[in-house]
């Protein structure tokens, strides 16, 4: 029997990289998974890659109407949620002095506001004893030039977790933040130059980027009863990147 046998999981931003690897792992461990993405073609490919026990729902986590449609689909098809992995997010380097209102609003609109309303709108379907976790970033505890807005948008998630776990303690719903380090994903290829990748790898003790499957293993831990006494933490999965 898998560690998530009979569970229903929702993974936002689940069409590639870490979130897709996690959705695959959840299904392998017995869960039924709902995944979201903004582009239908990518969503279709993700559903195909997962292969079974999955529903794809097109939508943008920054759009509240899309979130309503997502959870209406979950309610209609399964009627409950046991695991929510709020992973939809984005990051773009913009240096201080060049930050625009649009950059700030877009980043916080998805990473912070979108995560908040994803969790809030999921709650009516949540089973007691469930697990909520969000994708943070080690950027929120490091000082990378150009990423101050992104880092701030992710730093807010731990504040959310601390407040929400206290509000949800009567239902025994745990709330945590998963902090990936540099991970080799398609999104990373879009935002990092080869020189930047080399620089990040030089800061990882083993000298290589993390793999999406390594994040998926940590996501499974947070989703399952293996982490039943883990609540309110920032779990860094970064190969020691943030420790040195």
WOSULSUL-V54225 format. One record per backbone hydrogen bond with DSSP energy under -1.0 kcal/mol. CO is the residue of the C=O (numbers start at 1). NH is the residue of the N-H. If there is no record, write none. Layout:
# WOSULSUL-V54225
CO:NH ; CO:NH
This chain:
# WOSULSUL-V54225
2:5 ; 4:7 ; 7:32 ; 8:82 ; 8:83 ; 9:34 ; 10:85 ; 11:36 ; 16:20 ; 17:21 ; 18:22 ; 19:23 ; 20:24 ; 21:25 ; 22:26 ; 23:27 ; 24:28 ; 25:29 ; 26:31 ; 27:30 ; 29:4 ; 30:6 ; 32:9 ; 33:55 ; 34:11 ; 35:57 ; 36:14 ; 37:59 ; 39:43 ; 40:44 ; 41:45 ; 42:46 ; 43:47 ; 44:48 ; 45:49 ; 46:50 ; 47:51 ; 53:33 ; 55:35 ; 60:63 ; 63:67 ; 64:68 ; 65:69 ; 66:70 ; 67:71 ; 68:72 ; 69:73 ; 70:74 ; 71:75 ; 72:76 ; 73:77 ; 74:78 ; 74:79 ; 81:127 ; 82:131 ; 83:10 ; 84:133 ; 85:12 ; 85:87 ; 86:135 ; 95:98 ; 100:104 ; 101:105 ; 102:106 ; 103:107 ; 104:108 ; 105:109 ; 106:110 ; 107:111 ; 108:112 ; 108:113 ; 112:116 ; 113:117 ; 114:118 ; 115:119 ; 116:120 ; 117:121 ; 118:122 ; 119:123 ; 122:125 ; 123:126 ; 125:81 ; 127:130 ; 130:174 ; 131:84 ; 132:176 ; 133:86 ; 134:178 ; 137:140 ; 138:141 ; 144:147 ; 146:94 ; 147:151 ; 148:152 ; 149:153 ; 150:154 ; 151:155 ; 152:156 ; 154:157 ; 156:160 ; 157:161 ; 158:162 ; 159:163 ; 160:164 ; 161:165 ; 163:167 ; 164:168 ; 168:171 ; 168:173 ; 169:172 ; 171:129 ; 174:132 ; 175:232 ; 176:134 ; 177:235 ; 178:136 ; 179:237 ; 180:138 ; 182:210 ; 183:185 ; 185:189 ; 187:191 ; 188:192 ; 193:197 ; 194:198 ; 195:199 ; 196:200 ; 197:201 ; 198:202 ; 200:203 ; 201:204 ; 204:207 ; 210:184 ; 211:214 ; 211:215 ; 212:216 ; 213:217 ; 214:218 ; 215:219 ; 216:220 ; 217:221 ; 218:222 ; 219:223 ; 220:224 ; 224:227 ; 225:228 ; 227:230 ; 233:177 ; 235:179 ; 237:181 ; 238:241 ; 240:243
